[in-house]
Amino acid sequence: MAKIHGNSLSGGQAPMVQVQEVIAERKREIIYPDSDGQPMADNTKQFRWIVIIKENLEILFAPIDDLFVAGYLLWYPVEGDNTIRQAPDVMVVFGRPKGDRGSYRQWEEDNIAPQVVFEILSPGNRLKEMTRKLGFYERYGVQEYYIYDPERMYLDGLQRSGEA
């Protein structure tokens, strides 16, 4: 935008024009995608267990209005950085209403982190990946982390102790 100052055209003088450039500061809008481009599951068995766990939690907690359950929903724990994200196979958030979301943006959810997450092992989702996810979940406040191995039909769980 330019601001123009000029003299009167009377008296035969040419107008003097001074142009000032006004630079508007724009806050850079950060996009938080609803998809990470990755498949929800590596195979039908993993997908089936994600659905079984998620849907049974929905049934179990149906009477509780302020409890949100989601399957493979991107969770952004930090506003301003869309690279800090994780999509737990299943997550449970106490204190947040049921309803549809494109992603879970923690700062828009009274800054409440998911308290419980489930991960289902698959050929592409093994110990190294589960360890990486554990670090993320510990860092961002998850209270309980469960890993289910459908091949061995084994459920393992970790619970946060003390304040982090």
C-alpha positions in Angstrom: 0.0 0.0 0.0 1.3 3.5 -0.8 0.7 6.8 0.8 0.8 9.7 -1.6 1.5 13.3 -0.6 1.2 16.1 -3.1 1.2 19.9 -3.5 -1.6 21.9 -5.0 -1.8 22.0 -8.7 -2.5 25.7 -8.6 0.2 28.1 -9.6 1.4 25.9 -12.5 3.7 23.9 -10.3 4.0 20.2 -10.9 2.8 18.1 -8.0 5.4 16.7 -5.7 4.7 13.1 -5.0 6.3 11.1 -2.2 5.6 7.4 -1.9 6.0 5.5 1.3 5.8 1.8 1.3 3.9 0.3 4.1 4.8 -3.3 4.9 2.1 -5.1 6.6 3.3 -7.7 9.0 1.5 -11.0 8.4 1.6 -13.7 10.9 2.6 -16.9 9.0 -0.3 -19.3 9.1 0.7 -22.8 10.1 -1.2 -25.6 8.5 -1.8 -28.7 10.6 -2.6 -31.5 8.1 -5.3 -34.0 9.0 -3.3 -36.8 7.3 0.4 -37.8 7.4 0.1 -39.7 4.1 0.8 -43.0 5.8 -1.5 -45.9 5.8 -3.5 -46.5 9.0 -2.4 -50.1 9.2 0.2 -52.3 7.6 -2.2 -55.2 7.1 -5.8 -56.4 7.8 -5.0 -57.9 11.1 -3.5 -54.7 12.5 -6.4 -52.7 11.1 -8.9 -55.2 12.7 -7.3 -54.8 16.1 -7.3 -51.0 15.9 -11.0 -51.1 15.1 -11.8 -53.7 17.8 -10.0 -51.7 20.6 -11.3 -48.3 19.5 -14.9 -49.4 19.1 -14.9 -51.4 22.3 -13.6 -48.3 24.2 -16.4 -46.3 22.6 -18.9 -48.8 23.9 -17.3 -49.0 27.3 -17.3 -45.2 27.7 -20.5 -44.4 25.9 -22.2 -43.0 29.1 -19.4 -40.5 29.7 -19.9 -37.3 27.7 -16.5 -35.8 28.3 -14.4 -38.7 27.1 -13.0 -38.7 23.5 -11.8 -41.9 21.8 -10.1 -41.8 18.4 -8.3 -44.2 16.1 -5.3 -43.1 14.1 -5.9 -39.4 14.5 -3.0 -37.0 14.2 -2.2 -35.5 17.6 -0.4 -32.1 17.6 0.7 -31.4 21.2 2.5 -28.1 20.5 1.0 -25.0 18.8 3.3 -23.5 16.2 5.1 -26.6 15.1 3.3 -29.0 12.8 6.2 -31.4 12.7 5.7 -32.4 16.3 2.9 -35.0 15.8 2.0 -38.6 16.3 -1.0 -40.7 15.3 -1.6 -43.3 18.0 -3.5 -46.4 16.7 -6.0 -45.6 19.5 -6.1 -42.8 22.0 -8.4 -41.9 24.9 -8.7 -38.4 26.3 -10.6 -37.8 29.5 -12.1 -34.4 29.9 -12.8 -33.7 26.3 -16.2 -34.0 24.6 -17.0 -36.7 22.1 -17.2 -35.5 18.5 -15.6 -35.4 15.1 -12.2 -33.8 14.6 -9.8 -33.7 11.6 -6.9 -33.8 14.1 -6.3 -33.4 17.8 -4.7 -30.0 18.4 -4.0 -30.0 22.1 -4.0 -26.2 22.6 -7.6 -26.2 21.2 -8.6 -29.0 23.6 -7.9 -27.1 26.9 -4.3 -28.3 26.6 -5.3 -31.8 27.6 -3.0 -34.5 26.3 -4.4 -38.0 25.6 -4.0 -40.0 28.8 -4.1 -43.5 27.2 -2.7 -44.7 23.9 -2.7 -48.1 22.3 -0.3 -49.3 19.6 -0.7 -52.5 17.6 2.4 -54.3 16.5 2.8 -55.2 12.8 5.7 -56.2 10.6 6.5 -52.5 10.0 5.8 -51.4 13.6 8.2 -53.2 15.8 10.3 -52.6 18.9 12.4 -49.8 17.6 9.3 -47.8 16.4 7.5 -48.6 19.7 10.5 -47.2 21.7 10.5 -44.0 19.6 6.8 -43.6 20.2 7.3 -44.2 24.0 9.7 -41.3 24.1 7.2 -39.1 22.3 4.3 -40.2 24.6 6.5 -39.6 27.8 7.5 -36.2 26.6 4.0 -35.0 25.9 2.2 -36.3 28.9 0.6 -39.7 28.1 -0.2 -41.6 31.3 -0.7 -45.1 30.0 0.8 -46.7 26.9 -0.3 -50.2 25.8 1.2 -52.3 23.0 -0.7 -55.2 21.6 1.0 -58.0 19.6 -1.8 -59.8 17.6 0.6 -62.5 16.5 1.4 -63.6 20.1 -2.0 -62.3 21.5 0.0 -60.4 24.1 -0.9 -57.0 25.7 1.9 -55.1 27.5 1.3 -51.8 29.3 3.3 -49.0 30.8 2.0 -46.5 33.3 3.6 -43.1 34.1 4.8 -42.9 37.7 5.3 -39.6 39.4 5.2 -36.2 37.7 7.1 -35.6 34.5 
